[in-house]
């Protein structure tokens, strides 16, 4: 049952997180309506807390023992072996998948007894997998926590299969991970507290900088009136009070660091899902399971490779197989069983005529496995161009595991996804929302005020996918009529392992891999649309719909890395924009790898809106979710939307500018005319109809800084009054907290590059003061103090701009003066 907390007077979301031992990002994840503004909470609000579950240890169960090095001792025996001339009974005839087309073995009673017992062991493992499949989360309301709980069980089963020698892993499974799989999902109290205390420290750093700025802001205009002096005093008092509160909170979280962990199943230690840091060891066995076709049972049975290696020495091969080869070459399916009988009688002294398998051979039609295997080797494709039978090691493992999945038409890829299986071809086609339909909570990655890595929960991603798992390998892959299949490391392991990643081929196909699985040539292809759901504005309203961001196609994608902790990134490479996606957004917790999908047309605007809103949420810190070149395009295009005729002026101008090609934006940027820009800026800022589904408060500090750099300049024969009014309107509408104001002042230059040091803030503030006069100046000073007094995290409503236009007679006289100068200096005005 979910827990809740009722907001009390004096609470902040960060304080609630610390008091309840919950990471701040987790609290945001559970309460998405606060993601746009985490401090906009009210007394009486109900805050969802993680469900408290006793963190029970999941004991590793070993249902099947490893293969014994020796056969069990017989209860009865003879001192002498039977004479070679004595007739031998043949209890079964078996074919081993992948061996020579006509190879087969005759098994005596003891051998078939051991083989049947081994097959039952593998069936018992498969029953455990079938149980997992039935418990797989499915439906529209699947949650991250449900998938994580299911992944625990998958890991336990995988460890069991690996310990038994049924599945060959190439990474060591540490005992404590095997015995206590729950530790892979239970974040420690120390990690929770570390995240929260880093956030407290970053906030303290911001407040100290703000306090220094307000203390040193001693402009003569600022100190002109007693009321302003009193306002500054109150501002400093409020800042100090907040510093004191946060300092006390810092001591609280430090004291919790060594306290007993509160039961909580919310955080996930994803390190335990990745192979990084784990020691690779030699494989336990040479391969996974071995597929054997039994004539007696008329079906495939699956045996551990180590068992086959030991027992095959006791199976009686038939060396002279002329009749069998002739039947195969003549495509004589009806005579195939008879040919086998003839070759057995010619090679082995046996009472096959009356033996246990004789009747089965008489009835056997050779419709199944081995005949199809032979056909697939002789003619790889049938008349329809379809592969008839896949024989690789990965294909055999696939068929073993898919027996359970195929019966219910669902594949276990973390969720119960509808699937279409082709057992002979060892392929499965899956269409599903992954990691699940409700979307995977995504985190923004940024650098906080202390220069530390930090994250912020922000909306959800999902992939509306179409997947094709394929076990084609080697020559079979190279001759496929549909082209190369992307190769990954043991991608068939996707069906079994919670540790799944993505990979990209040289041709741009996106595939996937199961980390730690042997079999480096198994392939799988991933296509689909990456979709985004923004945080809800109000919990009472319907959740926003998912919107398409990028299309993962069969080609055109790229191999692209991501920074530490980043789930996605907008990247510019050459003239193309790419959405770089982490494996976590595809496979959920533990997902690894990354790829880049090209962004087409209007999709760049959807992603740009996420970046604009995300930057606002993290206080315009250095964001890892956009690379430098893409960010430069965003800055330049946004500025030119206001300051040029690159796009036709309309309420969609900002969107159209960002959607322009990089080449076009750079061309306009290189041909800038500052006086014309000032005129465009003044007009468009005052008319306020250019923001294209965004708000003025989402304009980037770099863009506002470049705008102010242009607007504070006085041009010859220019109406500076409009520029002054535009400065006031721009700042009042776009700058809602102190943090952003500092960022704007530090970037007030022609390129928006950040200038380091406190002095640049005062210098640029003075430049703004110089162009303001009279009532505008006084109102501006009051606004600066009010901005410092407000909580930095609160996004204020847009206030009435502080505009004090000149009296009409003064305005008209200046117009007349400009007209006279123009007339006497014809050609001077540009």
N, C-alpha and C positions, 0 to 999 in steps of 0.2 A: 504494500500500500504506500502511495506517495506521501511524503511529508510536506508540511507547509509551515511558514513562519509569518506572523502578522507584524507589519512594520510599526515600530514604536517611534516616538519623538526622539530626534537626534540620530536616528539610524542612517547609514549609507549602505549601498549594496556591498561595498568592500568590507565594511564592519560586519555585516551579516555573514559574509563568506568566512571571515576570520573566526567569528564567534561559533560558527557551526562546523568548522574544520572542513570547508568545501573550497576547492580552488575557484578563484574568481571567474575564470573562463567557463568552468562547469556550471556555475550559477547563471551566467549569461546564456549558456546553451539551453538550460532548463526553463529560462524565462526570456524568450527571444524578443518580447515586446520592449525590454529595456536595453536591447543592443544598440539602437540608435542613440540612446541617452541614458547611460546607466545610473546617473544620480537623480533622474527625474522620478523619484518614488514619493509616495505620499503615506502619511500615517493611516493605517488601516488596510493598506494593500496586502494581498496574500502572495508571498514569495514561495515558489515551488523549490523544495529541497530534494536532494537525491534520496531515492528509496533506501531505507536502512535495512540491510540484510546481514545477518551474521555471516561473516566470511568463512564458510566451512571449507576445510581442506578437501580437495578432490583427489582421493587416493588413486594412484595408478593401479589399474587392474590388469593382470597378465592372464588372459583367458587361454592362451595357447603357449605351451612351453617351446623353447628353441629346439631345433633338430638334435637328436642324440647322435654322437659320433659313431656309435655301434648299434647294430640291431639288437633288439631284446633277446635275452637267452630263451631258447625253446624249452617248454615244459617237458617234452619227451624228445628223445633223439636216438640215433643209432651210432654205433662206434665206427661204422664204415659207410662211406658215401655209396649211393646207388650206382650200379654199373652204367657206363656210357651207352651200352647197347640196349639198355632197358627203355621201353617206350615211355615217353613223357607226356603227361597231360597238359594241354594248352587251355588255360582258363580265361584268357582274354588276349586280344590283339590290339595293340595301341600304336598310334602315330603321334610323334612329338612335333608340334607346330614349329615351322621354320627349318626343320632338317630336310634332307634330300627328299625329293618328291615321292620316291618309292620305298623309302626306309620305313620299316615297321618292326615291332618287337612282339615276341610271344611271352606271356607271363604265366608262371606256375601259380598254384593255389596260395602259397605263402606270399609271393610278390603281390598278387592282387589284393590279398588281405591287408598288407601294409599300405598299398596304394589307396585302398578305400578308406582306411583309417586316416591317412594324411588328407585325403579330399574332405573328410568330415571336419577335420580341424580347420581347413580353409573355409568350409561352409559356416562354421561357427563364428569365425571372424567376420564373414560376410553378413551374417545375421545381426551382428553388432552394428555394422554399417547401415543395414536396413533400418534398424531401430533409430539410428541417428537421422536417417532420411525422413522418417515419420515425424520426428521431433523438430525438423527444420522450420524456423519461423517463416510464415507466409501470409500474404494478404496486404492490404493497403496500409495497415496501421503498425507494421513492423517497426520496432524501435532499435536504436543503436545498442541499448542494453540487452535486448533479447538476442541479437546477433552475437554479442560478446559472450553471453552465457552459453550459446550453442557452440561457439568456437572453442570454449574450454573442453567440451565433450569431444569435439573433433580431435583436439590435441591429445586427449587421453587415448582415444581409439588409435590414433596414428602411432603413438608411442608403443601401444600394445602390438600393433602389426609389425612395427620395426623390431621390437624385442623378439618377436616370434620368428623374424627372418622372412616375413612375407613381402614386405616392402623395403626396398633398399634405399636408405638415406645416406647422404654424404657428409652430414654434419653430426657431431656428437650430441646426444641428448643427455644433458646433465641430470644427475640423479634427483637433485632437488626440484628441477623443473618437471621431471617425470612423476615424482611423488606428490608434488604440490603445485599442480598446474594452475590453481587459483591465483598463485603469486604473479602469474603473467597478466592478470587483470586487475589486481588490487593495488592502486597507487599508494605509496607509503605516506604516512602523516608528514614526514619530513619534506617530501616533494610538494605536497599541498601547501605547507607552510612556507617553503622556499618561494613558491610562485607568488603567494600573497604578500610576503614581506618585501619582495622585489618591487611589487606594485606600490606599496607604502613608501618605500625609499625613493622611488621615482617621483611620486607626488610631492614628497617633502622637498626634493631638489627644485621642482618647479616653483613651489611657494617661496622658497628662500630667494630665488632669482627675482620673483615678482616683488617681494618686499624690498630688495635692494633697489630695484628700478623706481618704485614709488618714493622711497626715501630720498633718492638723488634727483628726482624730477623737481627742479627748483626754478623753473622758468618764471620770469617776473610776472607774466600774465596769470600764472597758476596761483601766485601768492597775492594777487591784487585784492581779493575780497576775503574777509574773515570767514565767510561761509565755506569758501573753498579750502581754506586752511583747516577748518574744522572737519570738512569732508575727508581730507587726506589723513587726518589723525584717526578718524573712525575706520578708514580703510586699513591702515596699518594695524590697528587694534584687532580687526577681524581676521587679517592674515595671520597674525601671531596666534590668535585663538585656534585657528585651524591647524597651524603648525604644532601647537601643544597637544591638540586632540590626536593628530596622527602620530606624534611621538609616543603618546600613551598607548596607541593601538599597536605600534611597533614593538613595544615592550610586551604587550599581550601575546602577540603572535610568536615572539621569541620564547616566551615561557611555555607555549604549547608545543614547541618543537620536540621536546623530549617526553611529552606526556603520552599515555597509552593511546593507541589509535582507536578512533571511534569507528564502529562497524559501518562500512560504507562501500558499496559495490560500484561506485560511479566512475572513479578514475581508472585509467588503463595504463599499465606499464608496457608500452609498445616495444621496448627494447627486447623483450622476451619473445617477440614474434619475428625478429630479424636475425639473419645469420651473422651480422657484423659482431665481431668480438668473440664469436664461438670458434672453437678449434675444429678444423676439418680433420676427419680421420679416414682411414681406409674403409672401403665398403665392407659391410658384414658379409655380403654374398655378392656374387658376380652380376646378378640381375635380380629382377623382381620374380614374380611367379612364372611357372612354366605351364603352358597350356598343352594338355594331352587329350587326344581323341580316343575314347574307349569304345571298341566295337560291342563289347558285352553290354555296356550301359547305353550305347547309341547316343552319346553326348560328350561334351567336353568336361573334363575334370581339371582342377587347378591344384598344382603341387608346388611346394617351395623348391627353389632351384637347388638348394643344398641337398634336399631329399632326393631329387632326380639324379644329382651327381653321384650320390652314394648308391642308389638302387639300380641305376642304369647298368652297372657292372654285372648285376644278377639277371637282367632281362636278356632273353635269348634273341639276338638279331637274326634275321633271315638274309643271308648274303647273296644267294642266287635268286634273283627276282625277275627272271626273264618273262614269265607269264604276266606278272603285275605290270611291268614296263610296257609290254605289248598292248595290254588292255587300255592303259592310259594313253598311249600314242594313238590308238585307234578310236579314242573317245568312247570306249565300250563300257558305259556305266553299268549296264545290265550284267556284263561278264566280269566286272571288277572283283566281286566277292569270290567268285569261283576261281579266278586267277590267284588270289591270295591263298586260298586253300591248297591249290596245286603247288605253289611255291613252298608253303609250309611243309607239306608232305614230302617234297623232294629234298628238303634240307634237314628236317628234324624227324627222327623216328618217333612217331606219335600215333596215338589212337584218336586222331582228330575226327575220324568218321563218326565215332560215338561219343566224342568228348563234350565237355560242358559248353564250349563256344560254337560247336558245329551247327547247332540249330539256328543260332543267331546269325551266323554267316550265310546260312541258306535263305534267311528272311531279309537280310540286309540289302537295301537298295542303293547304298552309296550316294544318297542324295545330299548329305550334309557336309560337315566340316572339311575333311581331308580332300574330298573331290573338289570343293570350291577353292581350297588352298592351291591344289595343283593347277586348276584353271587360271587362278590369278597369277601364277608364275609363268604359265605358258602363254596366256593372253591377258595382259595386265588389265585391259578394259573389255567390257562386253560390247555388244553392238550399239548400246545406248551411250557409250562413252563413260560408263561408271565403273569404278574400281569394284572388283568382285570380292576380294578378301584381303585384309591387311594382316601381315604376319609378324610385324616387328615386336620387340619385347614390350614396348609401350602399348601396342595394340592388345597384347595378351592381358596386360594389367588392366587396361580399359575394359575389356570384355568381362573380366572377373568382377570388377566393381560395378559396372553398368547393369549387371543382371538385376541388382536390387533396384536401381534407379529406373530402369526401363519398365518395370512392372507397374509403376505408378506415374510414369511419364514426367517425372520431376528430377532435376539435377540438383545436387547439394553443392551450391556455390556460395554457401552462407545463408541463402534464402531458398525457399522452395520454388524454384523457377521452372516454368513449363519448358519441356525439352522434347526434341525429336531425335531418337537414337537410331543409328545404323550399326548394329553389332558387328556385322561382317566387315564393314569398312572401318570400324573402330573410330567413328566420328559421332559428335553430338552437336546439334544446333540448338541454341538457347536464345530466347528473346525475353528480356527482363529489364526492370529498372534495377540497377546496381549502384551502390551496395544494397539499397532498398528504396521502395517507392516514395517514402516520406522524406528522403534526402539525408545525406550525411552532413552533420554540423561541421562547418568549415571554420578554420581559424586564420585570422590575419597575422602575419609575422612582421614585427617591427622592432626598432631599437628605442628603448625608453630613455628618460632623462638622465639616467646614470650610465648610459652606454651599454646596457645589458639587453640580451635577447628577450623579447616578450611576445605574448600572443593575446589575441582578442577574438572571442567567438562572434561570428557574423554570418547569419543566414545558413542556407543549405545548398549543397550540390547533389546532383545525381546524373547517371548516365543512362539514357534510354537506349539500351544496347541490343545489338545482334552479335552473338558469339558463335564461333565454329571451332570446336576442339577437334584436332586431327592427330592421328598417330602415324601418319605417313613419314617415312624416313629414308635417308640415303638415296638410292637410285629412284625409288618410288616417287619421292618429292620432285626430283629433277625432270621427270617425264610427265608430270600432271598436265592435263590438257588445259587447265584453267590457270596455269602459272604457279609460281613459287608460293608456298605456304610460309608465313612468318615463323621463324624458329625461336623456341624459348627453352629454358632449362626445365625439362620434365613438366611440360604444361598439363599432361594428363593428371598430375598430382593436384591440379585445381579441384578435382572431385573429392580429394581426401584431406588436404591440408589447409589449416587456417592461415598459413604464411604464403600469400600469393602476391606476385608483383607483375609489372608490365614491362615489355621490351619493344624496341622498334627496329625493324630491319633496315638495311641500306636503301631499300626501295620505298620506305615510308609506311609499310604495313605495321599496324600495332598488334602485337601479340601479348601473350602472358606466360608466366612461368610460376612454378611452385618451388620456392627456395628449398634447397636441401635434397630435392629428388634427383636420383640418378636418371640418366637418359637425356642427353643434351640436344637431341634432334627432334623431339616431339614438338609439334607446332600447333598454333591456334591463332585465329584472327579475330580482331575486335573492331566493330564498327558501331556507329550510333551518334546521338546528339548529346552534348554536354548541356545540362540545364541548371538554372539558378533560381532559387526562391529567396527573395529578400525578407528581412525580419518583419514581422507584422507590426503595424503601427498601433493597433489596439487589440488586446486579447479577446475582446467581445466580438470583433469582426472576423469574417472569414480570412483564412490565411491567404496571402498573395499567391497567384498562380506561378508555376515554374515558367521561366522564359529561356529560349534557346540562346546559347552563347557561341558554340562552335560545333562543327560536324567532324567526327572522326571517320575518315573514309578509308578505302582500300589503299590509297596512296596519297602522297602530298603531305603526310605528317613528317615530323622530324624527331630525331633523338635529342632531347633537351633536358638538362639537369636543373634542379631547383635548389635554392639555398636551404640551410638547416631550418626545419620547422615550417617551411612554407607549404601550403596545400595547393596553391595555384599561382600563376603569374601571367601578366600581359607582357609579351615579349615582341620586340621589333627586330627582325633579321632581314637586312637588305631593304626591300620595299614592301615586305609582307609582315602582317601582324599574326602572331601565334598565341593561342591559349595553351600554356604549358600546364599540364595536369599531373598531380602526384598520384601514385598508385593508391594512396589512402582514399582518394575521392572515388576510385573505381571499386576497390575491394574492401574498404572500411579499415578497421583497426588491424595493424600489422601489414597493410599493403605497402609495397616498395616499388622503386623505379619511377620513371616519369616519361612523358612524351609531349610533343607539341602538335596541336591541330590548328591548321590555318583558319583564320577568322575571315568570313566572307561578308561583304556588304554591310548592312546595318547592324550586324552583330558586334562590331567594334563599339558602337554607342552603348549597347547594353552592358558590355564589360566596363566601359569608361564610367558609367554611372555607379557601378560597384566600387571602382577605385575612388571616385570622388566622395562617395558616402563613407567608404572604409577609412580613408584618410581623415575625414572629419571625426570619426569615432575614436581614432587613436591619437588625436591631437596633433596631426600633421607631423608625426615622427617619421623617421626614415623607414619606408614601407618596403618589405621584401617582395610584395606581390605585383610589382611592376619594375621592369628593368629601366636603365638610364635613358636609352634611346626612345623607348615607348613613352616614358614620362616627359621627355623633351618635346615630343610631338604633341602630347596632351597640353602642355603649357603654351607652346607656340600657337597651336590651332585655337585654343580658348582665347588668347589675347587678340589674335587676328579677327576672330568673330566679332569683337567689339571695335577694333581699331583699323579695319580695312574694308575694302569692297570685294574681298575674296569670295564671299557668298552674298547672295541677295538678302537684304535685311528683312528678317521675319522673326516670328516667335520660335522658329526652329533653327535659327542661325547658328547657335552653339553646336547643336547636333550635326548640322551639315558641314560645319568647319572641321570637326573632329573626324568625320567620315571622309574628308578629302584625302587624297593620296599624300604620302610623305613628300614626294617630289614637288607637288603643287604648294604645300605649306612652306617648304623651305625656300621655294622661289619667291613667294610673297615676303617671307621674313628677310631675305637678303636685299630686297628693294624697298625697305621701310622709309617713310618720310614722316618725321616726328611731328611736324606741324599739322599735317593732314590727319595723322593718328589722333592728335589731341582733339581735333574737331569731331572726328568720328566718335571717339570715346565719350566726350561730353554729351553729345546728342543721344547716343544709344544707352548710356547709363541712366540719363534722366528720363528717357521714354520707357525703360524697364520692361521690354518685351522681347527678350532675346535668349532666355535661359533654358528653353527646350526641355521640359519635364524635370528640371532641377530647380533648386532655390539659389538665390544670390549667396546665401551663407555657405554654399558648397564650392564656390570659386576657390581655386588653389592660391595659397599665399604668394607663390611665384608670380601668378598672373596679376594679382592685385598689386604686388610690389612694382611690376613693370608699368602697370597703369598709373600708379602714383608718380613714378619717375617721369612719366610723360606729362601728367596733369599739373605737376608743381612748376613746370617750366613756363616762363612767360615769353610768349612769342610776339614778335613785332607785328603790329596792326591786327592783333587777335583779341577777341572778346574774352578776357580771362575770367569774367564773372561766371560764365557757364562752366569753366574748368573748376572754379572754386566750389560751385554748387555740386558738381559731379563728384568731387573729392568727398564732400560731406555725405552725399547719398551713398556712394560706394562703401565708405567705411561703416556707416550706420547699418547698412543692409547685409554686408558680407562678414563683419567682424563681431562675433558674439561672445568671445572670451579672451582673456588676457594672453593665453598661449598663442592663439592665432595672431593677435596684434603684434607680439614680439616677432613671430615668424615673418610677418609682412614687412615690418620695419627693417629686419635684417636682410631682406631681399629687394629692397627699394633701389633697383638699378636697371639698366637697359636689357639685361639678360635674365634677371631673377635669381642669379647665383647667390647663395647664402654667404654673407660676410661675417666673419667671426669677431666676437668681442662686444663688450657692453657699450663702448663709445659709439659704435655705428648706430645703435638704437637711438641715442640722444641726438646724434647729428641729423639723422633722417627725420626724427620728430620735430626738430627745429626747422627743417626745410618745409614741413607741412605748416607749422606755425607762421612762417614768414609770408605765406600766400594768403592766409586767413586774416581777417581784420574785424574789429568791432564785436558785434553780437556773436558772429560766427566763432571768433576766437574764444570768447567766454564759454559759449556752449560746448565747444570742442574740449576745453579743459575739464569741464564738468563731466563730459562723457568719458574722458580718459579715466578719471577717478572712479566713476560708476563701474566702468569695465573692470578695474582692479578689485573693486569690492565684491563683484558677483563671483559665485562659484565657477571655476573654470570649465567644469564639465556641463554646465547648464546651457543649452542652446536657446537663447532668448527669442522672443517673438520680435519681428521687425518693428522698430520704433519709428516715429516720425523723424525724418531727416532734419538735422540742424542746419537749416538754410535761412540766411538773412539777406535777401536780395537788396540790391541798391535801390534807393528811391528812384522813381521814374524819371525825374528831371536830370539826375546825375547819369542815369543809364543812357538817356537820349543825347546828352551832351557828349558822352564818350563815343557814341555812334557817329555823331556829326564830325568829331575830331578825326576819327579813322577815315571817314569819307573824304575829308579835305586832304589828308596825307596821301590817300590813294590817288586822288586827282592830280596832285602836284608831283607825284613820283610814279608816273605811269610805267608799268613794267617791273617795278620793284616787288610788288606783292606776288607771292607765289601761292 
